[in-house]
């Protein structure tokens, strides 16, 4: 039996090639901060006249999605982009009887879209195609930021640690005006890991002028819990599958959330063996994408598989091929190393390193070390008496 874990994990391996560089992250973070600062001023100034709120309010902001999960991947094809999901949270004191904010979703959406249009002109960015639940801004080559607009009951909004008060106190000791402004702006960032008690009442504004319930925090909290239990290899599984999907489909394929949910449900640790882990996960996810997909821990009524029947069959075919290639690479002795490597690179692309030397025999001692730990029931020991 062969192993080729070093092609996927370690220095210069596939995982290194798909994780965003520090320069890419810095560029996206700088663009995100410009959006935050512009919206912070603009929404506060318009909160009474345009949004009809009883008093001036300042929104807060939260990084969401793959950057919050630490699971973003670099694009595999020129037409693809890295995305940064960014939530804008508005505290709303008055709600209708139907459990929706009195603030008009259309007014909120139109205001933020106008403000982002102004910023695009200033920065040389361009607006993205119209999306139902967010406003997309292309902020540079190969990157965009999706801004989603939320409303929360004011009392729940204030449950978040009031960090801006702490920062306001800190800034009194600062000499630099720039640093004071920067600290105060960053005070309105909600940490991705910071739980907001009971997000059930969170609503997201849509382009169709409706408020809809949002499951964004429920998904984030669920995955953080799973990653804490399973460790970084789970995050490797999801990132590897996303990067594989982006190489196989220029557009379409199973969604990132579906891949994450299905991979997590069927994940099993293989210490030091990302190759075996991926083979098992791909095989299980191939069956999962054929059916409606529900997750009890998030929302038992929400179907996370939005693909139609044809797209489901196509995804199943591709994932079955992936699982087959991985398993044959490990178990088929008639395949030489060059063929194994060529087959793997047809699945993952040229970001998988061309290093035949990393395809090695799996010795019995290696199998013992990499075998997942299993819980063993303690034997029953009857009471004994001396003498």
C-alpha positions in Angstrom: 0.0 0.0 0.0 1.3 3.5 -0.9 1.0 6.8 0.9 1.4 10.3 -0.5 0.4 12.5 2.4 3.4 14.8 1.7 1.8 15.8 -1.6 -1.1 17.4 0.3 0.4 18.6 3.6 3.8 20.0 4.5 6.2 22.4 3.0 5.5 23.2 -0.7 2.5 20.8 -0.7 -1.0 21.3 -2.1 -2.3 22.9 1.1 0.5 25.5 1.0 -0.4 26.4 -2.6 -4.1 26.9 -2.0 -4.0 28.9 1.3 -4.1 32.7 0.7 -0.7 34.4 1.1 -0.2 37.0 3.8 -0.1 39.7 1.1 -3.4 38.6 -0.3 -4.9 38.6 3.1 -3.5 42.1 3.9 -4.9 43.5 0.7 -8.4 42.1 1.3 -8.3 43.2 5.0 -7.3 46.8 3.9 -10.2 46.9 1.5 -12.6 45.5 4.1 -11.5 48.2 6.5 -12.2 51.0 3.9 -15.7 49.6 3.5 -16.2 49.5 7.2 -15.0 53.1 7.8 -17.1 54.4 4.9 -20.3 52.6 5.9 -19.8 53.5 9.6 -19.9 57.2 8.7 -22.6 56.9 6.0 -25.1 54.7 7.9 -24.8 56.8 11.1 -25.4 60.0 9.2 -28.5 58.6 7.4 -29.9 56.5 10.3 -32.7 59.0 11.2 -33.5 60.7 7.8 -33.2 57.7 5.4 -33.7 54.7 7.6 -36.4 56.3 9.9 -34.7 55.2 13.1 -35.7 57.2 16.3 -32.1 58.1 17.0 -28.7 58.1 15.3 -27.1 54.7 15.5 -23.7 53.3 14.5 -23.6 49.8 12.9 -21.1 47.1 13.8 -19.3 44.7 11.5 -18.4 41.1 11.4 -16.1 39.0 9.2 -18.1 35.9 8.2 -17.8 32.9 5.9 -14.5 31.3 4.9 -12.3 33.9 6.4 -14.0 33.5 9.8 -13.7 29.7 9.5 -10.0 30.0 8.3 -11.0 28.0 5.2 -10.6 30.5 2.2 -8.7 29.1 -0.8 -6.9 30.8 -3.7 -8.7 30.7 -7.0 -7.9 27.8 -9.3 -8.8 29.5 -12.5 -8.4 33.1 -13.8 -12.2 33.8 -13.8 -12.5 32.9 -10.1 -12.0 35.1 -7.1 -11.3 34.9 -3.4 -14.2 36.4 -1.4 -14.5 38.0 2.0 -18.0 37.8 3.5 -18.7 40.9 5.7 -21.7 41.5 7.8 -23.1 44.9 8.7 -25.3 44.8 11.8 -27.8 47.4 12.6 -29.5 47.7 16.1 -33.2 48.2 15.7 -35.3 49.1 18.7 -38.8 48.7 17.1 -40.0 45.5 15.5 -43.3 44.7 13.9 -45.7 42.0 15.2 -44.5 39.7 12.5 -41.1 39.7 14.1 -39.5 41.8 11.4 -37.7 45.2 11.8 -39.7 48.3 11.2 -36.8 49.6 9.1 -37.6 49.0 5.5 -35.3 46.4 4.0 -35.4 48.3 0.7 -34.2 51.6 2.3 -31.4 49.8 4.1 -30.3 47.9 1.0 -30.5 51.0 -1.2 -28.5 53.1 1.3 -25.6 50.7 1.6 -25.6 50.0 -2.2 -25.3 53.8 -2.8 -22.6 54.2 -0.2 -20.6 51.3 -1.7 -21.0 52.8 -5.2 -19.5 56.0 -3.9 -16.6 54.1 -2.5 -16.1 52.2 -5.7 -15.6 55.4 -7.6 -13.1 56.7 -5.0 -11.0 53.5 -5.0 -11.3 52.4 -8.6 -13.2 49.3 -7.6 -16.3 48.0 -9.5 -19.7 46.8 -8.3 -20.4 43.1 -8.8 -23.4 41.4 -10.3 -26.6 41.8 -8.4 -27.1 39.2 -5.7 -30.2 38.6 -3.6 -28.7 38.6 0.0 -25.6 40.8 -0.4 -23.9 43.5 -2.3 -20.7 42.5 -4.1 -17.7 44.8 -4.6 -14.7 43.7 -6.7 -11.8 45.2 -4.9 -8.9 44.1 -7.0 -7.6 41.3 -9.3 -9.0 38.0 -8.1 -10.9 39.2 -5.0 -14.3 40.6 -4.0 -16.1 41.4 -0.8 -19.7 40.4 -0.2 -21.5 42.8 2.1 -24.6 41.4 3.8 -27.0 43.6 5.8 -28.5 42.5 9.1 -30.8 43.8 11.7 -31.0 42.7 15.3 -33.3 43.7 18.2 -31.4 46.4 20.1 -31.3 44.5 23.4 -29.6 41.6 21.7 -27.3 43.8 19.8 -26.1 45.3 23.1 -25.3 41.8 24.5 -22.1 41.8 22.4 -19.2 43.0 24.6 -19.2 46.7 24.3 -15.6 46.9 22.9 -15.9 50.4 21.6 -16.2 51.8 25.2 -12.9 50.0 26.0 -11.2 51.4 22.9 -12.6 54.9 23.6 -10.9 54.7 27.0 -7.7 53.5 25.5 -7.6 56.2 22.9 -7.4 58.9 25.5 -3.8 57.9 26.2 -2.9 57.9 22.5 -0.9 60.9 21.0 -1.5 60.2 17.4 -4.8 61.4 15.9 -4.6 58.7 13.2 -4.2 56.0 15.8 -7.1 57.3 17.7 -9.3 57.2 14.7 -8.1 53.7 13.7 -8.7 52.4 17.2 -12.2 53.8 17.3 -13.1 52.4 13.9 -11.8 48.9 14.8 -13.9 49.0 18.0 -17.0 48.4 15.8 -15.6 45.1 14.6 -17.2 42.1 16.2 -14.7 39.2 16.5 -15.7 36.2 14.4 -15.2 33.9 17.3 -17.3 36.0 19.7 -20.6 34.4 20.2 -23.7 36.5 20.2 -26.3 34.8 22.4 -29.4 33.6 20.6 -29.1 34.7 17.0 -32.6 33.3 16.3 -34.0 36.8 15.7 -31.3 37.9 13.3 -32.7 39.1 9.9 -31.0 39.8 6.6 -32.2 42.4 4.1 -32.7 41.2 0.5 -32.7 43.0 -2.8 -36.4 42.1 -3.2 -37.2 44.4 -0.3 -37.8 41.6 2.2 -36.4 40.6 5.6 -35.5 37.0 5.8 -34.2 34.9 8.7 -30.4 34.3 8.6 -28.6 31.1 9.4 -25.1 32.5 9.0 -24.2 32.5 12.7 -25.7 29.1 13.3 -23.5 27.6 10.6 -20.4 29.4 11.9 -21.0 28.3 15.5 -21.6 24.7 14.4 -18.4 24.5 12.3 -16.3 26.2 15.0 -17.5 23.6 17.5 -16.7 20.7 15.0 -13.2 22.2 14.2 -12.5 22.5 17.9 -13.3 18.8 18.4 -11.7 17.4 15.3 -8.7 19.7 14.8 -7.0 21.2 11.8 -7.2 18.1 9.6 -11.0 18.8 9.3 -10.1 22.3 8.0 -7.7 20.6 5.6 -10.4 18.4 4.3 -12.8 21.3 3.5 -10.1 23.5 1.9 -8.8 20.6 -0.2 -12.3 19.8 -1.4 -13.0 23.5 -2.2 -9.8 23.8 -4.2 -10.5 20.5 -6.0 -14.0 21.8 -6.9 -12.7 25.1 -8.2 -10.3 23.2 -10.5 -13.0 20.9 -11.8 -15.7 23.6 -12.3 -15.0 27.1 -13.5 -18.5 27.8 -12.2 -21.0 25.7 -10.4 -20.4 22.4 -8.6 -21.4 21.7 -5.0 -21.5 24.8 -2.8 -18.8 25.5 -0.2 -21.3 25.1 2.6 -22.6 21.7 1.3 -19.0 20.5 1.0 -18.2 21.7 4.5 -21.3 20.1 6.1 -21.0 16.7 4.3 -17.2 16.5 4.8 -17.6 17.3 8.5 -20.4 14.7 9.0 -18.3 11.9 7.4 -14.8 13.1 8.6 -12.6 10.6 10.4 -9.1 11.6 11.7 -6.1 10.0 9.9 -3.1 11.4 11.7 -0.3 12.2 9.2 -2.4 10.8 6.4 -4.4 13.5 4.5 -4.4 11.1 1.5 -6.4 8.5 3.3 -8.6 11.1 5.0 -9.5 12.7 1.6 -10.2 9.3 0.0 -12.7 8.4 2.7 -14.3 11.9 2.7 -14.7 12.0 -1.1 -16.4 8.6 -1.1 -18.9 9.7 1.5 -19.6 13.1 0.0 -20.2 11.6 -3.4 -23.2 9.9 -2.0 -24.3 12.9 0.0 -24.6 15.3 -3.0 -27.2 13.1 -4.7 -29.8 13.9 -2.0 -31.4 16.8 -0.2 -29.1 17.6 2.7 -30.2 18.6 6.2 -28.2 19.3 9.3 -30.0 18.8 12.7 -27.4 20.9 14.5 -28.1 24.0 12.4 -31.6 23.9 10.9 -33.4 20.5 10.5 -35.8 22.0 7.9 -33.3 23.8 5.7 -32.1 21.9 2.6 -28.4 22.8 2.0 -28.2 21.0 -1.3 -29.6 23.5 -3.8 -28.4 21.7 -6.9 -30.9 20.4 -9.4 -31.0 16.7 -10.4 -28.6 17.0 -13.3 -26.0 19.0 -11.2 -26.3 16.5 -8.4 -25.5 13.6 -10.8 -22.6 15.6 -12.2 -21.2 16.3 -8.7 -21.6 12.6 -7.7 -19.7 11.6 -10.9 -16.8 13.9 -10.2 -16.6 13.0 -6.5 -16.7 9.3 -7.3 -13.9 9.8 -9.7 -11.9 11.6 -7.1 -12.4 8.9 -4.5 -11.5 6.2 -7.1 -8.3 8.0 -8.1 -7.2 8.4 -4.5 -7.9 4.8 -3.5 -6.3 3.3 -6.6 -3.2 5.5 -6.0 -2.9 3.9 -2.6 -3.9 0.3 -3.4 -3.3 -0.5 -7.1 0.2 -2.0 -7.5 0.1 -2.0 -11.3 0.2 1.8 -11.4 3.7 3.2 -11.4 4.5 6.5 -9.6 4.3 8.6 -12.7 0.8 7.4 -13.5 -0.3 7.9 -10.0 1.0 11.5 -10.0 -0.6 12.2 -13.4 -3.9 10.9 -12.2 -3.8 13.0 -9.0 -2.8 16.2 -10.9 -5.8 15.7 -13.3 -8.0 15.9 -10.2 -6.3 18.7 -8.3 -4.3 20.6 -11.0 -0.8 21.7 -11.1 -0.9 23.1 -7.6 -0.3 19.6 -6.5 3.5 19.4 -6.6 5.2 17.3 -9.3 7.2 15.2 -6.8 7.2 11.5 -7.5 9.5 11.0 -4.5 6.6 11.8 -2.2 4.8 8.7 -3.3 6.2 6.0 -1.0 5.4 2.6 0.4 3.3 2.5 3.5 5.1 0.3 6.0 3.3 -1.6 8.8 4.7 0.7 11.5 3.3 3.7 9.6 -0.1 2.1 9.4 -0.2 1.7 13.2 0.8 5.3 13.8 -1.8 6.6 11.4 -4.7 4.4 12.4 -7.4 6.6 13.9 -7.8 6.1 17.7 -10.9 4.2 18.6 -12.7 4.2 21.9 -12.3 0.9 23.7 -14.8 -0.3 26.2 -13.1 -1.0 29.6 -13.4 -4.7 30.6 -15.7 -5.5 33.4 -13.7 -6.5 36.5 -15.6 -8.4 39.2 -15.0 -7.7 42.8 -12.5 -10.0 44.5 -11.7 -10.5 48.2 -8.4 -11.3 49.7 -7.8 -14.1 52.3 
